[in-house]
Amino acid sequence: MKCLGTIRSITIVLFIPKLIYIIVNMKKIFSLTLILFSAVLFSACTHDKTDTQSVKTNTTGAPAADQKSGTTTKYGTITSAGGKFFLTEAGQTPKEIESYAVDLSAHVGKTVTVTGQYSGDTLFVGAVE
């Protein structure tokens, strides 16, 4: 039995350096994987999307209906329903509009040109002509 205990001790002593070697290599692999993942994530966060986007314009040079960045000019009739205001362009569904600068209720039922900026799907009107 004493011989069996000695063999186990020798096996453990010989196995410990291999175990340490495996653990060190796993740490290196984990560190390299973490660095690679961070680099990919960082590059995705800093990618400039403006290179691939184009500004759509209609024949009058005004931004198209789906343009929702920067200043936008729209032509249509202002309507009101449920305390909200809408701009109805020819052949399109009404779009919600709001304004802190202009009294939209004074323009309900009139066909006007509005200029403003989008916040989500709502156009915040800065001027009505």
N, C-alpha and C positions, 0 to 999 in steps of 0.2 A: 504494500500500500504506500510505503514511503516513496517508492520509485514513481508511482503514479502522480503523487503530489509534486514531485520534482519536475516531471514532464510538463505538468500544467503550468508551473511557475516559469519554466523555460519558454513555453509557448506564449504565455502572456508577455514576458519580457521581449520576445522577438516580435510580437504583434503590435506593441505600443508604438514603435517608430513608424510602422506602416500606417497606423491609425492617425498619427500626427500628420504625416505626409498627406493623407487623404483629406483631412480637415483643412489644412493650409491651402491645398489646391481648390477645394470647394469654396473657400473664402475668396480666392482669386477669381474663380469663375463667376461667383455671385457679384463681386465688385465690378468686373468687366461687363456683366449683363446689366447691372444697375446703371453704369455710366453710359452704355449704348442706348438703353431705354430713355434715359434723361436727355441725351442728345437728340433722339428722334422726337421726343415730346417737345423740347424747346424749339426745334426747327419748325415743327408744325404750328406752334404758337406765334412765331414771328413771321410766318409766310405772308407776304403782301398780296392780298387778293385783288387789288386794283389793277394788276397787270392783265388779268383774265377777264375783267368786266368791261363791257362797252356801254356807253350811254346811248340809249335809244331815243330818237327824236322823230316827231312826225313831220309832215311837209311844211309846217309853219315855223319849224325850228324850236318849238316848245317841247319840253320833256314829254315823253309818252305817258300813257295812263299808268303803266306799271313802275314808273320812275319814282322812288320814294326817298331820295337823298338830295340834300341841297334845297334850294328854293324852287318851288313848283308853281306854274301858272295854269289855271283851269278855266274853262268857259262853260257856263251852264246856268240852270235856274235853281235858286235857293228855295227850299221848302222846309217846313217845320212839322214835326210829329212827335208827340210825347215829350215835349220840352227839349228835343234835340233838333239840330239843324242839319240839312242834307243838301248836297250839290248834285243835281241831276244833269249829266252831260248827254248830248244827243246819242241815242242808241245804247246807253250804258245804264247799269244799275246805280241808284243813288249812293253817294259816298258821304259818310259822316264828316261834318266840319264843325270846328269850334273856333272861338276867337276871344281873346282878352283885350284886343286893340280896337275891334270894330263891333258895333251893335248890329248883329246879323238880323235881328227881328225887323229892322228898318228896310231890309232888302228882300224879305220873303215875297215870293211870287214874281220877282224880277229876274231877268236874264242878265247876268253880270260876268265879269272876269275877276277871279279871285287869285291872289298870290299868297303863298304861305309855305310852311314846311310840315312834313309828315312826322307824326309820333305814333308808331305802330300803324294802324289803318286809318287813323283820324288825321285830317288835314287841319292844321292850326293856321287860320287865315290872319294875315297881317295887313292886307289891303284889299278893298273891293272897289272896282271901277265900273 
